[in-house]
Amino acid sequence: MGNWDAYFLKIAAAVSENSKCLSRQIGAILVRDKSILSTGYNGPPRGVPHCNERYSCDPHLAATIEKMLGPMEPDVSTCPRKLLGYASGQGTHICIASHAEVNCINNAARNGVCTLGATLYLSCDILPCKNCLCEIINAGIGEVVVVEMQPYDRTSLYIIQHSGLKIRKYEL
C-alpha cells in the first residue's frame, strides 16, 4: 500500500488534533477501497465536558482528588489520572473518554456505514487495548495499520493471536 498508508496515517494524525484529552491525542480512520468511511479521536462522549472543564463541575472528581491528595486547586491542564498519580493505562475508572478506535467505529454506526472488511489506521505508538480490540474484531474490521507494534498488554496479544484480525506495521 506504501503511499496510501502514509496518506491515511497523516490523516489519522490530523484527526488526533481534535482530541482535547489532557493525556494523549490519538486519531483513527476507517478505510475501504482507498476511501475514508469514518474518523474518530479519543475524548468524552458527545456533549460531556472535557477534563479541563470537568474539574469545576464534577463533585465526585473533586472529592476523589481531595481524598487522595488533600485540599488543593487542581491544575486544569493536567489529566485527572496523572494528577492522582496513575500510570498510563491505570486509573481508567476516572477517565471519561472513549478511545479513538471506538469513537471511529461508533461514528460509522451512527452514520449507517458498514465496517465489515475495512482497514483501521491509528496514529498512536501502541497496539489497541483489549477493549478496543474486542470492538474492532466484533465490528468486522479486517486489518489495523499502526506506527509501532508495541503491545498494550498480554491480554491484547492473546486476543490478536487468537483472532483473524491482521495487524500491520507501517513501513516507510
Kinemage of the C-alpha trace (Angstrom):
@kinemage 1
@onewidth
@group {chain A} dominant
@subgroup {mainchain}
@vectorlist {calphas} color= white
{ca met a 1} P 0.000 0.000 0.000
{ca gly a 2} L 3.007 2.283 0.573
{ca asn a 3} L 1.904 5.812 -0.359
{ca trp a 4} L -1.713 5.157 0.605
{ca asp a 5} L -0.598 4.063 4.079
{ca ala a 6} L 1.395 7.283 4.522
{ca tyr a 7} L -1.569 9.311 3.280
{ca phe a 8} L -4.069 7.676 5.639
{ca leu a 9} L -1.718 7.806 8.626
{ca lys a 10} L -1.207 11.545 8.043
{ca ile a 11} L -4.970 11.986 8.068
{ca ala a 12} L -5.251 9.941 11.279
{ca ala a 13} L -2.618 12.222 12.832
{ca ala a 14} L -4.597 15.282 11.709
{ca val a 15} L -7.791 13.786 13.202
{ca ser a 16} L -5.945 13.314 16.518
{ca glu a 17} L -5.523 17.089 16.756
{ca asn a 18} L -9.259 17.366 17.535
{ca ser a 19} L -8.768 15.461 20.784
{ca lys a 20} L -8.981 17.603 23.901
{ca cys a 21} L -7.541 14.782 26.029
{ca leu a 22} L -5.014 16.139 28.520
{ca ser a 23} L -3.005 12.906 28.382
{ca arg a 24} L -2.705 11.770 24.747
{ca gln a 25} L -4.131 12.717 21.385
{ca ile a 26} L -4.924 9.737 19.172
{ca gly a 27} L -6.697 9.622 15.827
{ca ala a 28} L -8.269 6.741 13.933
{ca ile a 29} L -9.685 6.476 10.449
{ca leu a 30} L -11.591 3.635 8.879
{ca val a 31} L -10.894 2.998 5.190
{ca arg a 32} L -12.219 0.735 2.458
{ca asp a 33} L -11.257 0.849 -1.227
{ca lys a 34} L -8.999 3.883 -0.624
{ca ser a 35} L -11.950 5.892 0.714
{ca ile a 36} L -12.391 7.139 4.269
{ca leu a 37} L -15.510 5.705 5.888
{ca ser a 38} L -15.232 7.228 9.347
{ca thr a 39} L -12.912 9.070 11.721
{ca gly a 40} L -12.543 9.220 15.491
{ca tyr a 41} L -10.334 10.656 18.185
{ca asn a 42} L -10.110 9.997 21.898
{ca gly a 43} L -12.395 12.049 24.090
{ca pro a 44} L -15.558 12.086 26.168
{ca pro a 45} L -18.992 11.276 24.733
{ca arg a 46} L -20.756 13.985 22.741
{ca gly a 47} L -21.854 16.848 24.955
{ca val a 48} L -19.897 15.705 28.035
{ca pro a 49} L -17.415 18.318 29.298
{ca his a 50} L -13.730 17.645 28.688
{ca cys a 51} L -11.472 17.133 31.706
{ca asn a 52} L -10.273 20.734 31.843
{ca glu a 53} L -13.935 21.751 32.341
{ca arg a 54} L -14.721 18.720 34.471
{ca tyr a 55} L -12.609 19.944 37.381
{ca ser a 56} L -15.121 22.712 38.038
{ca cys a 57} L -18.354 20.768 37.509
{ca asp a 58} L -17.779 17.215 38.826
{ca pro a 59} L -18.142 16.990 42.619
{ca his a 60} L -17.181 13.278 42.540
{ca leu a 61} L -13.832 14.105 40.904
{ca ala a 62} L -13.246 16.941 43.386
{ca ala a 63} L -13.969 14.585 46.301
{ca thr a 64} L -11.626 11.934 44.856
{ca ile a 65} L -8.825 14.477 44.471
{ca glu a 66} L -9.339 15.779 47.999
{ca lys a 67} L -9.421 12.250 49.429
{ca met a 68} L -6.218 11.212 47.648
{ca leu a 69} L -4.238 14.472 47.649
{ca gly a 70} L -5.860 16.671 50.268
{ca pro a 71} L -7.469 20.050 49.653
{ca met a 72} L -5.957 21.687 46.607
{ca glu a 73} L -6.748 23.669 43.495
{ca pro a 74} L -6.000 21.245 40.615
{ca asp a 75} L -4.053 22.305 37.547
{ca val a 76} L -6.795 22.137 34.892
{ca ser a 77} L -4.206 21.466 32.188
{ca thr a 78} L -3.304 18.120 33.814
{ca cys a 79} L -5.081 14.830 33.168
{ca pro a 80} L -7.024 13.856 36.330
{ca arg a 81} L -5.475 10.372 36.258
{ca lys a 82} L -1.958 11.820 36.057
{ca leu a 83} L -2.779 14.311 38.796
{ca leu a 84} L -3.806 11.401 41.020
{ca gly a 85} L -0.578 9.532 40.253
{ca tyr a 86} L -1.887 6.826 37.943
{ca ala a 87} L 0.436 5.485 35.240
{ca ser a 88} L -0.685 5.226 31.628
{ca gly a 89} L -3.432 2.605 31.323
{ca gln a 90} L -4.241 2.712 35.048
{ca gly a 91} L -6.997 4.544 36.869
{ca thr a 92} L -9.312 4.208 33.901
{ca his a 93} L -12.311 4.366 36.257
{ca ile a 94} L -11.527 8.105 36.499
{ca cys a 95} L -11.329 8.640 32.730
{ca ile a 96} L -14.464 9.771 30.908
{ca ala a 97} L -13.018 9.366 27.403
{ca ser a 98} L -13.603 6.736 24.768
{ca his a 99} L -10.646 5.634 22.703
{ca ala a 100} L -10.234 6.824 19.132
{ca glu a 101} L -10.852 3.333 17.736
{ca val a 102} L -14.221 3.018 19.475
{ca asn a 103} L -15.259 6.546 18.518
{ca cys a 104} L -14.372 5.808 14.895
{ca ile a 105} L -16.477 2.624 14.919
{ca asn a 106} L -19.343 4.423 16.702
{ca asn a 107} L -19.253 7.285 14.192
{ca ala a 108} L -19.540 4.746 11.377
{ca ala a 109} L -22.519 3.098 13.116
{ca arg a 110} L -24.146 6.475 13.794
{ca asn a 111} L -23.988 7.208 10.071
{ca gly a 112} L -25.065 3.740 8.937
{ca val a 113} L -21.664 2.859 7.459
{ca cys a 114} L -20.698 -0.807 7.240
{ca thr a 115} L -17.311 -1.554 8.849
{ca leu a 116} L -17.043 -5.136 7.601
{ca gly a 117} L -13.684 -5.765 5.932
{ca ala a 118} L -12.447 -2.213 6.437
{ca thr a 119} L -8.939 -1.161 7.479
{ca leu a 120} L -8.363 0.936 10.592
{ca tyr a 121} L -5.407 3.354 10.656
{ca leu a 122} L -4.149 4.562 14.052
{ca ser a 123} L -1.891 7.480 14.859
{ca cys a 124} L -0.571 6.020 18.123
{ca asp a 125} L 2.629 4.217 19.067
{ca ile a 126} L 0.985 1.208 20.695
{ca leu a 127} L -1.346 -1.602 19.643
{ca pro a 128} L -5.013 -1.214 20.602
{ca cys a 129} L -6.064 -2.159 24.138
{ca lys a 130} L -8.153 -5.228 24.954
{ca asn a 131} L -11.442 -3.325 24.904
{ca cys a 132} L -10.725 -1.675 21.564
{ca leu a 133} L -9.560 -4.945 20.033
{ca cys a 134} L -12.848 -6.583 21.027
{ca glu a 135} L -14.789 -3.751 19.368
{ca ile a 136} L -12.578 -3.819 16.258
{ca ile a 137} L -12.993 -7.577 15.836
{ca asn a 138} L -16.738 -7.550 16.524
{ca ala a 139} L -17.198 -4.689 14.030
{ca gly a 140} L -15.705 -6.963 11.352
{ca ile a 141} L -12.689 -4.759 10.678
{ca gly a 142} L -10.156 -6.896 8.850
{ca glu a 143} L -6.902 -5.032 9.340
{ca val a 144} L -5.301 -2.469 11.623
{ca val a 145} L -2.335 -0.388 10.458
{ca val a 146} L -0.134 1.014 13.219
{ca val a 147} L 3.079 3.002 13.508
{ca glu a 148} L 4.580 0.713 16.176
{ca met a 149} L 3.926 -2.905 17.149
{ca gln a 150} L 4.338 -2.312 20.881
{ca pro a 151} L 1.692 -4.385 22.713
{ca tyr a 152} L -0.664 -2.694 25.148
{ca asp a 153} L -0.664 -5.724 27.444
{ca arg a 154} L -0.608 -9.534 27.384
{ca thr a 155} L -4.380 -9.783 27.075
{ca ser a 156} L -4.236 -7.718 23.900
{ca leu a 157} L -1.582 -10.035 22.485
{ca tyr a 158} L -3.728 -13.077 23.313
{ca ile a 159} L -6.719 -11.549 21.527
{ca ile a 160} L -4.637 -10.684 18.465
{ca gln a 161} L -3.083 -14.166 18.323
{ca his a 162} L -6.461 -15.902 18.546
{ca ser a 163} L -8.435 -13.771 16.136
{ca gly a 164} L -8.376 -13.366 12.403
{ca leu a 165} L -7.505 -9.693 12.760
{ca lys a 166} L -4.479 -8.646 10.738
{ca ile a 167} L -2.184 -6.113 12.404
{ca arg a 168} L 0.322 -4.449 10.101
{ca lys a 169} L 3.102 -2.025 10.947
{ca tyr a 170} L 3.523 0.845 8.560
{ca glu a 171} L 6.933 0.631 6.941
{ca leu a 172} L 8.494 3.736 5.430
